Amino acid sequence: MPMNLPNKLTILRIVFIPFFVLFLLTDFVPGSKWIALVLFCLASLTDLLDGKIARKYNLVTNFGKFMDPLADKMLVSSAFICLVALHRIPTWIVLVIISREFIISGFRLVASDNGIVIVASYWGKFKTTFQMFAIILLIANLGGNIVFIIEQILIYIALILTIISLVDYIAKNIDVLKESGN
């Protein structure tokens, strides 16, 4: 069966990640950070587009249900880890954010074993949006007091939404753990 457009966009997002990391962490070419920023923005747009296209044209697949959130986690986690290495965000915040992703992934795995699909909540979508805006601003590293304050606000909103979305997922899906016999 040929791969549909939303799944191709998901794969493209994954393909962008090593190039994004290369350009963000090195001075591979002049303006590497700007290339990294463009790659991150393009990858983020594929995240927006693949879901909209899949739902609009009834192209939702099991591959997409599995790979789309995984690709998102890979992109955002890669960006945050690089930003820690660049001293743009505190390590502890990134650990909380990535830990949440592991917990939710594990939760989804248990649910999947029980034949249950846990869909993304609005809290999770808000979290991802704020994380991506924070990442974009942190990569751009424009400097200045006002930009620094905006970066900090976005980071802490993303962190708060990360925690809220975790609590929301667990509260709404706690039966998944009970059904699994754990």
N, C-alpha and C positions, 0 to 999 in steps of 0.2 A: 504494500500500500504506500503510495507516495506521501511525502510529508507535506502537510498543509502550511499556509503562510504563517499563522500564529506560532506554530512549532519551529519554523525556520527562524522567526524573529527571536524566539527563546534561545535557540542554538547560537545565533549571531551574538546575543548578549554574552553568552559564555565565551565565545571566541574573542570578544573584545577585552576580556579581563586581563590576560597576560600582557597584552599591548598597553592597556591602561596602566598596569603596575609598572611596566618597564619605563614608560614615559614619566610617570609620577615620581619614581624613585631615582631616576638618573637624569643627567644632562646629556642624554643620547644625541639630541640635536638642539640647536638653539630654540628656545620656547617650548621645551619638552612639557613643562607643567600645563601649558595652554593646550597642547595636543592631548594630554591626559584628561584635561577638563572637557574637551570636545568629545572624546571617546566615552567618558562617563555620562555626559548629557545624552549622547546618542543611545548608549546602552539603556539609560533610564527611560528614554522615549520608547524603546522596543518593549519595555515592561508595560508601559501605558497602552501601547497599540495592540500587543498580542492578545491581551484579555478582551479588549473592546471588539476586535475583529472576530475572535473565537465565539464570543457571545452573540454578536450581531448576525453572523452568518452560520450559526449552529455548527461551529468547527471545534467544539470542545472535545478533547481526547484524553484518554488516561495518561498518555505521554505528557501532554500539556499540564494536566493536573499535578503530575509529579515533578516535572522539570521546571515549570515556571516559578514556583516558590523557591526551588533549589537554586535556580539561576539568580533570583533576587538576592538570596542569602549570600551566595558566592560573591556577587558584585559588591554589595554593601559591606560585607565583612572584609573583603580585600581592601576596599577603600579605607575603612576605619583602621585596619591594621597598618596600612601605609601611613596614614595620618598620625598614628602613634609614633611610628618610626621617624616621622618628620617633626615630632614634638608640637603638633597642632591640636591635639586633643588628649586629655588625660587617659592613661591606660585603664584605670578602674571603670570609667564610663564605657569604654569599648568592651571590657570584660562583661559588664552587665548586659550590654546590647547583644553580644554574641552568645552569652549564656542563655538568654531568652530564646534565641533562634534555635539552639540545640534542644532546649526543653520543648518548644513547640514542635520541632521536627520529630522528636521522640514520641510526643503525644499523638501526632498524626500517624506515626508508624503503628502504634498500638491500636489506634482507631481503625486504620486500614486492615490490620489483622482481624478485626471484628466486623469488617465489611462496612465501616462507617467512614464517610468523607467529611473532614472538617474543613469548611470553607473559610476564606479570609473574612474577618470582621471589619467593620468600619474603623474600629480602633486600630487594627493592624494596618489598614490602608493609610490612615492619618499618620501613624508611626513611620511608615515607609516614606511618605511624602516629606515629613519634616526631617527625617534622616537624610534623604537625598538633597534637600535644600541646604542642610548644614554641611554636607560633604562638598557640595558645589562651592559654597562660600569659603570653606576651609582650604580647598584646593586652590582657588583663585588667590587667596592670601593677599588681599588688597591693602591691608594695613590700615592704620588710623583708629582712633578711639571709638568712633561711632560704629565702624565695621566690626571691631572687636566685640563690642557690646551686642550687636546683632548676632554675631557668631555664637556667643555664649548663650544668648536667649534661645537660639535654635537648637543648640546642643542640649540644653536642659529641658526644653519642650520635647525633643526627640527621646530623651532619657525617660521623662515622666510618661510619655505615651507608650514607650517600650514596656514599662512596668504595668501600666493600666491594661494594655492589650494582653499581656501575659495573664494577669488576674482574670480578665474577661474570658479568655480562651479556657482557662482551667474551670472557672465557675460555670460556664455554659456547657462544658464537656466532661465534667467530673465523672459522669456515669460511664464514660469510656474505660476508666481505670477499674471501676467496680465490675463492669461486664467482663473484663479480661481476667478476673479472678485474683487481682492483685490487691 
